[in-house]
């Protein structure tokens, strides 16, 4: 690839920091993070080197799904502050040359949104804003809902992503509405032009306020089949074939692109991999059609997921490499991906893909991976500190409906006897692991709040906290700062952002070694995903053995910064060791 062929975009060269407001920083003592709390930490983000902040939903919401059930798109949730607080945050970020993208939740709304309130009353203007259907004769078929008139079943046997039926009966309208997620999140009927028009007007309203883009939640679910199946025995299967990745979603996104997004914005499409396989992903990124900047896929964070949260899963390094290598193919065809291992819907990456025994080392190694793969790195709050999963002991400690609902229903059905029987699997997989508050200090409530926190504080705050990390030059925080600065480095920045990726150890059980190549320059990354020592197995034809290897970054102290590539062949990497070399082939 030569420079004239590079499709330069500011968002390819950026680092995005995701903020989950409820758990970031609380300033009013109510135990819930707020917008003034984010403003208070803007300098912290600036010092880290962040370019873009992705703000999880702060819209008005009854909080059935922590803000992903929006009741008013143009208002701020009282717990987070007011519009003036949001405007101050935007100003503070822009003053420091940081951008802000908002979470766009338009597959569904809250059932308390004015649109749904009027739709359930069959208001002529809003009656078809949602997926309303008549029930069917149950015909003696057993199904999992106790709703609806006697002898009537939902329109079909689809199951919600959060567990239970995907249909809820509304007594006011005397009909069933579709909800792919929680029953308080009815799905919008995107086939209705009035729905789309209302969404585009809302998006334009936010853009006029000065935001720099959107993260589009559950975007592949906008397209759904017209003739919904009526078979009660056919649940919504793993491919979401009836309610996701329908060809019509591209009609809607192309229209959205033409109407609203055809400007230099960052648009991040969230696409569940069971819904959108990698071979279908290009359509979402086609500049002439959907025009999204990049995709967030789930395949790599689903490799250890079973059908239920209470079923333990396993993963192997070759599996993880295989998935991320395949998605790297998008970047070879004018596409782009978001690189991440944790977010508000995932456990903490150190506990899941790293080692709590080697917490500091594995946190740095995972950061090295994310920041040297091709794509835009997304840092989830607390990741830069090496935060870990919470030590859950009871079901009552969880706040997440996607954790509680499946377990409670499994106990009711008799599939499991008690929470204790499945505690280990649930504790490892719950989304709430990523939602415990950021640990700012080792003091009371980790410096997050002066009140009672809305969810538990991890007791490892005594050693894992921002104050200690910033004082320690060998901390995960300072290592992340170095990683982020490399992305804008005059010598290797283009190499890290735009360089070709080549996997050198696809089948190795603990080594991940790869190169990035750009205009004759090469980066060599060696990672040891193991609690033990591992000898580097470097393919002889990978790089010129006589080339000079200049050590750019490592998570262990290393004597001698420059060596010959050939000397690396027998190098022994320590547990969870990461090394990044700049190879000079001259």
N, C-alpha and C positions, 0 to 999 in steps of 0.2 A: 504494500500500500504506500503510495506516495502522497505528499502533503496536499497536492492539488485534488486528490480524490477524497480527502477527508470531508465529511459532512459535519462541520463544527457546530455545536450547539452549547449554549451556556450551561444547560442542565446536564449535559454529558460530563462536563468538567467539574460539576458541583458535588458537594456532600450534603445530604439531607438529614436533618435531625427530627425525629418524630416525638411529638409531645402529646401525652395522654393527660389532659388537664386535671382530671380528678385526683391524679396521683403525683403531680409534679411539685407544686409548692403552694401551701395554704397561708394566706396573710390575715384572714379575719377570724381564725380560731374555730370554724365550724367543722373542721376535720376533713374538708373537701378542698382540693386544689382549686385555684382561681386564676383569672387573667392577670390581676395585679401581681400574683405570685410569679407568673411567667415574666412579666415586665421586670421584676426584681432580679431575675436571673439572666437577662439578655446579655450582660457583659460576660457572664460565665460561658454562654454559647459562643460569643465573639472570641473570647480567649482560646476556646477549643479549636476555632477555625471553621465553624459551620457557615455554609452558604445559604441554605434554605431551611425553613422550619415548616414541617407539616403538622398542622393542628388538627387533632381529632375533634369530633363534633362538639361545638359549644352552643349550638342552637337551642332554643326553647324546647324542652322535652320532659315528659313525666318519668324518664329514666327506667323504663322497663328493660332496656338493653344499653344502659349507660350512654345515652345520647344518640344512639343509632335509631331511635324512634323519635323523629322530629315532629313537633307539634306546631312550630312556626319557624320557617326558614329565615325570616328577616328579623328575628329577635334573639337576644342572648339569654341563656339560662340564668336565672337569678343566682344560683349557687356560684356561678363563675364571675358574676359582676354585671356590668351593663355595656351597652354599645360604646360608651365613652372609654371604657377600659380596653375594649378590643381595638379601638382606633388608636389609643396610646401605644398599644403593643405594636401595631402595624408601623406607626411612626418611628418607634425606637428601633425596630428591625431595619427599616429602610435607611435610617440615619447611619447605620453601621454596614450598609451595603449587603444586608441579608434580605432574602425574599420570604414571602409567606404564601403557602398554599392551604386551601381549606378542604375539609372532607366533604364531598358531595354525596349525599345519601338520597338517591332518587329511584331506587327499585321499589321502595315502600316509604310510608310515613308512619307516624303514630296514629292510633285509632282516636286520639284526641285532637288531631289536626282538623281545622275547620272544613277542609275538603271532605274528610271522611264523615264528620258529623252531619254535613249536608247530604252526602251521598247515601248514608244509611236511611235518611228521610226521603230518599228518591227525589231529591231536588232536581228539576229538569236540567240545570246547569252542571250539576256534579254527579248525577245519578250513575254515569258510566265512567267515573274516574278510577274505579277499582274493579276487581274481578269478582263480580257477583254471579252466582249460579244457584239453580234450584237443586235440592237434594234428590236422592233416588231411593227407591224401595230397597230396604236392606236385604230382603229376600232371605232372611235368616243368617246372613253372613255376619260373623262377629267382627267388630272393628273397635278401635281403641278410644273412641270418644263417647261420652255420655250426654252430649249436647243434642239439640234438635228434637223435633216432634217424635212421638212414638212411632216406631216402624220406619223412620226415615234415616237414611245414612247420608254422609257427605257426597258430593258429586263424584269423587273417586277415592281410591285408597292411598293417595299421596301422603308421605310423611314429611313433617317439617325438619329442616336442618337442625333445629334445636330440640327435636324429639316430639313425638305425638303427631296427631293429624295436622296436615297443612291447610285444613279448612276449619273455620269457626262459624257457628250459627249465630246470626244476629236477630234478636227477637223483634227489634223495631222494624226492620225491613222484611223479616220473615224469609230470609235467604242466607246462603252461605257465602263467605268471602275467603279468598285465597291469602295465605300468609306463609311464604317460604321460610320465614324465621319465626319469631315469637308471635303469638296470637294478637298482641298489641301492635304488630307491625304489618298492617294490611298492604298487599302489593298493589302498586299503581298500574292502571291499564294503559300501557304505552301505545296501544293501537289507536287510542282516542287522540286526535290532533289537539284537542283542548288541553289535555294533560301535558303534552310536549310543549305547547306554547307557554303554559304557566311555568314550567321548569326553565325554559330558556329565558324568560323574563326575570326569574329569580337569579339565575346565573349572571346575567348581564348586570343586575343590580349590585352583586358582590364585586364584579370586575370594575365597575365604575367607582367602587369604594377604594380600589387600588391594589387588590390582591394579585398574585403572580401566577395563579393556576389552581388546579383542583386535583385531588386524589379521588377517583370515581369508585365508590364502594359498590361491590357486587354487580358490576356493570354488565356482565354477560347474561344476567338474569332478566334484563329488560325485554328480551324477545321470548315469547311463549307461543306454543301452538294454539291455533284458533279452535280446533276441535279437540277440547280437552278429553282425555280418556275417561270412561265411566266405569272401568273395571275396578271393583273394590279390592280385588286380590292383587292388583298391580301397584306396588308402592313406588315412590320416587326412587329410582335406582341410582347407583353410583355415578352414572354418566350425566345425570340430570337432563336426560335426552328430551324431555318434554318442556322443561322450563329454564333452559339455559343454552346459550350459543345458537339459538335459532337464527336463521339467516336474516330475519327482520331486525335483529339488534344492529346490524351494520347499516341498515337504512336509517335507523334512529341516530346512530353515532355520526354518520355522514351528514345528516341534516344538522345535528348539533355542532359539528365542526364548521359547516358553512355559516350557520347562524351566529355562533358565539365564540368558537375556539380558534378561528383562523387568524391568529396573532401569535406573537412570540411568548407563549405561555408554557408552563410545565403541566402536562396532563398525564396522570399516572392511573392506568386502568387496573383495578383489582379483578383478576380472573381466576376462579377456582380451577385447578388443573383437571379435576374430574369433570368440569364443565367445558373447559377449553384446553384440549391437548396442544402440545407445542406445534404440531403441524398446522393447526388452525389459527395460530396466534398472529401470523403476519397480517391478516386482514385488519386487525385492530390498529396496526401501526402504519398502514398504507397512507402515505401523505395525500394521495388523491381521493381518499375515501374517509375512513374513520379518523385518521390523523392523530392518534394518541402519541405522546412522546415516548412512553415506555410502559411495560407491563409488570405487575406484581403477580407472580404465579405461586402456586402452593405445592408443586410436586415434591420439591426437596424437603419441605417441612411436613410432608405426609408420609414419608418413607417408613416411619415407625408407627403409623396410625392404623388401628384396626377399626372394625365397624362401630365399636362402642368405646367411649372414653374410659370405661372400666376394664377394658381388655388390654393387657400389657403388650407393647410392640417392641421390635428391635430394628436396628439399622446397621449397615456395614459401610465402611468408607468407600469401597468400590461402587456401592449403590449411589452414595451421595455424589461422587465424582461423575458417574454416568449421567445423572440428572442434570447437574449444572453444566457439564460439557455439552449436552444436547441443547440446552436452552441458550448456550453461547452462540449457537448457530444463527439465532435471530440477529445478532450483531453483525454477522457477515453479509446480511441481505438488507441493509439499511434499517434494521430494527434496533431496539435497545431494551435492556432489562434493568430492573431494580435489584440490587444485590442486598440480601438480608438473611439473617438466621433467627431473628426474634422481633416481635412487635407486640401490640396489645392483645393479639389473638393467639400468642404462642408462649410456651414456657421460656424461661431464661436460657440463653444459648450456652452459657458455661455449664449449666446442669445437664443440658440435653446433648450437646455435641462436644463438649469439652470434658473437664475433670474438676470436681470440687476439691479433690486432693491437691491438684496443681492448678488452683483457681487462677492465680495471677498469670502463670505461663500460658495456660490454655485460653484465657481471655485475650491475651495478646496475639496468640496464634490465630484464633478465629477472626480477630480484627484484621490481621495481615491478609488472610484469605479474602475477606470481603472487599478490602481496599486495593487489592492487586489483581483481582479478576476483572474482566471487561464488563462494564456496566456502571451504573451510578450507585455508590454505597449509601445505604440508609442506616443511620445509627438510631437505635431505640433508647429512649431515656434510661439511664442507669447502666447501659451496656458499656459505656466508656469507663465505668467504675468496676466492672467485673461482677455486677450483682448476680445473685443466685436465686434458685427457687425457694419458696417459703416452706417451712416444715409443718405442713398441714396435719392436724390430728383428728378433726371431726368435720362432718359434712356441714354443720352449722357455720363453720368459719368461712365458707365460700359465699361470694356474692353473685357469681356468674350463673345466669339461667342455663347456659349451655353445659355447665358442670352439674348443677343440682338436678335439673329436670330428668336427664337420662338415668341418673343413679336412683332417684326417688321412684321413677316408673319401673325400673328393673327390680327394686325391692318389692314394690306393690305386686308385680307379676310373679314374684318368686324366683326370678332368674338369679338373684343373689340374695343371701340371707341378711347381710348387714353391710354398712359402709366399711367397717373394719376389714371385711373380706376383700374389698377392692381398693382399699385406701392407697396402697403403694402406687398402683397404676393411675388412679385419679389424681393423686398429688403430683405425679410427674408430668401429666398432660394438661392440667387445667389452665385455661386462659388467665385465671387470677394470678398465676405466678408472675406474669408480666405486668400486673396491675397494682402490686404492692408499691407503696410510695418510694420515691427517690430518697436515698439516704444521704442527706446533706452533712450531718454531723454524727458524732457518737452520743449525743445528748438525748434527752427525752423525746420520744417519737421521731428520732433521727433528724430533728430540726425541720421536719416537714410541716408540723402544725403545733399550735399551743393547746388545741382541743383534743377531742377523742377522734382518732383517724377512722375514716369510713371503712377501712379494711386493715388487716393486720400489718404491722411493721416487722420486717425480717430481723430476728435477733442478731444476725451477723453484722448489724450496723456498727457494733463496737470496733470492728476492724475494717469494714467495707463502707466507706463514706467519702464524700467529695472533699471535705476539709482535710482529711488525712492524705488523700490521694494528691491533692495539689501541693502539699508540703513535701511529698516523697518523689524525688526525680526518677525513681525506678518504678513508679506506679503505672497501672493500666491507663489512667487518664493522660499522663505525659506521653505514653507510647502512642495512644490514639492521636494526640496532637501532632506527633511526628508523622504518622501515617497520612493524616489529612494534609499536612504541609507539602508532602511529596507530590500531591496531585497538581499543585501549582508551581512546582519546581521548574526552573528554566531548563535544566538539563534532562530531567526524566519525566516531566509532567505529561508531555504528549505520548511518551512511551507507555506510561501507566494507563492513560485514558483511552488511547486509540490503537495501541499495539495489538497485533494478532496474537491469539492464544493457542498454545499447543500443550496438550497433556502428555507427560512423559512416563507416568506410572499408573496407568488406568486400573490395573488389577491388584496392585500392592495393598495389603490389608492395613498398613499403618502410615505409609509414606504418600504424600501428595507433592509431586514435583512438576512444575510447569514453567514454560517460558512465555514471555511477551516480546514481540519483535516489531520494530517500527523504524523504517528508513535506515537499516543497517545496525541499529542499536538493539540491544537485547537485555531483558530482565530475566533472571533465574530465581525462582521462588522454591524453597525447600521447607516442607512442613512435616513434622512427626506427630501424628495423631495417636500417641501411645504413652502409657505410664512408664514404659521401659525405654532403654537405649536402642536405637535402630541405626544400622549402617546405611548410608546413602547408596542407592542402586541407580547410578546415573547412566543412562544409555550412551554408548560410546559415540553415536552419531548425533547426539542432541545439540552439542555445541563444540566448537573448536577447542580441543584439549589444551592447546597452547595459548588460548586467549587469557587475558587478565580479568579476574573477577574482583570487583571492588565492592566490599560489603556496604550496603546502604543502611540496613536496619536488621536488628536481631533482638530477640527477647531474652537472651542470656548475654552476660559479659563475655566478649571474645577478644583474644589477643591477636593483633595483626588484622588490619582492615583489607589488605590486598593479597590475593593469592592467584595461582593459576587454576583454571577450571579443571584441568586434569587432576589436580591435588584433591579435588572435592570427591572423587569417586569412592574413596575409602573412608570418608569422614563419618564419624559416629555422632548422630544427633541425640541430644539429651531428651528426657521426657517433655513432650509438648514444646519442643524447640522449633522456632521459626527463623529462617534466614532469607534475606532478600539481597541478591547480588546484581550489580550493574556490570554486564559483560562487555568488554571492549575487544572486538574481534580484530582490531588493527594489529 
